[in-house]
Amino acid sequence: MTTADTPAAAGAAEAAPSAGPCERGATVWLTGLPSAGKTTLAFALADRLRAEGHKVEVLDGDEIREFLSKGLGFSREDRHTNVTRIGFVAEKLAANGVKVLAPVIAPFADSRAAVRERHGANGTAFLEIHVATPVELCAERDVKGLYAKQAAGEISGLTGVDDPYEAPENPELRLQTQGREVADSAAELHVFLTERGLA
């Protein structure tokens, strides 16, 4: 009699839970101007998805700058490098069943296209979400005080003010956040993901 034939082994096999289907991962890239509400929206959605049992990671642009992309500046080349690094990490996580939320400005269309291409080459879902908050409202919010510093001449190269921001022409979803609560925008994005079998 082999070990597998013993009653104890048979009982263990019966007790072992069956492996469920692998969760489908995806990268949800939230692009928009500084203070558009990208990060706040990402964390609100992450809480909702985690409550439903999904594996979720938020790749916050500021944290990435501090750790993964420390030393990079804000030239076009450095911005591109930062975005593609984040895209690489996001794709690896998403390919392993994680819902990746990336609230990252990513101001240039070619950088976002490069991330999309990497995902496509590996068969990993990539969704570009434009958090379309008008620059006037972003300046009112001014979460980090960047707009005030730019207006005072203390900084330059602020995306959407004196540095380019190339808004997506055909994002999977364009979220209009003006006059809406964060919970409402998060709910709309959740519905969008649900319709695509991702939530």
N, C-alpha and C positions, 0 to 999 in steps of 0.2 A: 504494500500500500504506500503510495507517495504521500508527501505532506499535504498536497492539495486535496487528497481523497479523505483526509481525516474529518470526523464530524466537526471538530473545532474550527478547522479551516473553512469548511462549508458554511458554518454558522457565521464566520467572520465575513465571508463573501456576500452572504445574504444581507448582513447588517451594513455593509459598506454602501454609502450613498452613491447613486448613479451620477456620473459626471454630466452636468447640464451643458447646454450649448455655450460656446465661447461668446462673451458679450462683444458686440460690435463697437469698436472704438471710432473716434473721429476727432479731427481738429476743427474747432470753432474759433475762427480768427476775428476778433472784434477790432476793426480799424476805425479811426476817427481822430479828431483834433485833440490837443491837450485839454483836459477838463470836460471832455464830451460825456463822461460817465461810463467809460468802457470798463474800468476796473470794478467800480461799484456794481455794475450790471453783471459782470462775470462772477463775482462772489455771491450775489443773490441767486443766480442760476445754479451755481455750484452747490449751494445749500439745498436747493430743491431737488437736484439730481441725486445728491448723496442720500437724502431722505428716502428716495425711491430705491436705493440700493446700488446705484451706479458707482463705478470707480471714476473719480474725477481729479484732475490736477489743473490748477490755475498757474499759468506761466506769466507772472506779472512782469511787465516790461522794466520797472524800476529795480526789482530784485535781480533780474537777468543782467542788467547793467552793472549791478554791484558785484555779482559773483562770476557769471559765465563770460560776460563781455567787459570786464573791468579793464580799463586802459584804452578802450575805444573812444574816439571823439564823436563829433557830429557832422563830419564831412559826409558827402553822398556815399563815398566808398565805405566808410565806417558804419554808416547807417545800414547799408546793404549787407555788410558782414554780420551785423547784429541780428538783423531780421532772418537771414538764412541760417544762422546758428540756432535761433529759436525754432525755426521751421524744422531743422534736423531733429532736435530733441522732441518736438511735438509729434513728428511722424513716427519716431521710435515708440513713444508711449501709445499713440493711437493705434499703431499696428498690433499692440498687445492688449487691446480691449479697453483702453482708458479714454474717457471723454476729456479731451484737452481743451481748455478755454484759454485763449491767448489774447488778453487785452493789450495790444501793442499798436502804437500809431502806424508804423510801417508806411511812411509817407509816399513811397514811390511804387508805381504800378509794376515796374519790372521786378522789384524785390518780392512783392506778393505773388507775382506770376511764377517766380522761381520756386517759391515754397509750394505753390499749387502743383507745379510740374513734378517736384520730388514726390509728393503724395500720390499723384496720378501714376507715376512710374512704378510705385509699389502697391497700387490698388487700395490705397488708404483714403478714406473720405476726408475731404477738405471743404469747409464751408466758410465763405467770406461774408462777414456781417458788417455793414457800414452803419456805425452809430452816428447818425447824421444830425448832430447838434450844431446849430448855427454858431459861427465864431463869436457873434455878439453875446450869445448866452454863455458860451465857454468863458469869455472874458469876464462876465459877471460872476460866474462861479469861481473862477481863478483859484482852484483848489491848492495849488502849490505857489501861488503868487508870481507865476511866470509872466502873465500878461502885464501886470503892474511893473515888474522889473524891466520888461521890454519897452513899455511906454516911457519909463524913466531913463532909458538909455543905459541901463545897467547890464543888460544882456542883449545879444542879437542872435539871429538864426532860429527864431521861434516858429515852429511849424504852423503854417496857415496864416502867419502874419507877415514876417519878412523872410520866410523860407518856404519852399513849395510844399503843398500837400495835394497829391493827385488822388482825388476821390474815386472810388471804384465806379466804373461805368456800368457793369453788370454784376453786382454782388448777388449772392443767393438770397439775401434779405437786406433791405434798407430800413433801419429802425428810426422813426422820427420820435425823438425824446422830448421835444419842447412841449411844456404844459402837461407832462405825464409823470406819474409816480414811478419810481424804480420798479416796484412790484408789477406794475402794468406792463412795462417793457420786458421784464423777465418772463412774465406769463406769455407774452406774444412770442418770445424766442423759444420758450418751452413747447408751445403748440407747434411751432415751425419744426423743431427737432422731432417731436412725436409723429408728425405727419411723414417724416422720413425714416421712421423706425429706429430712431436714436434715443428716444426717451420714453 
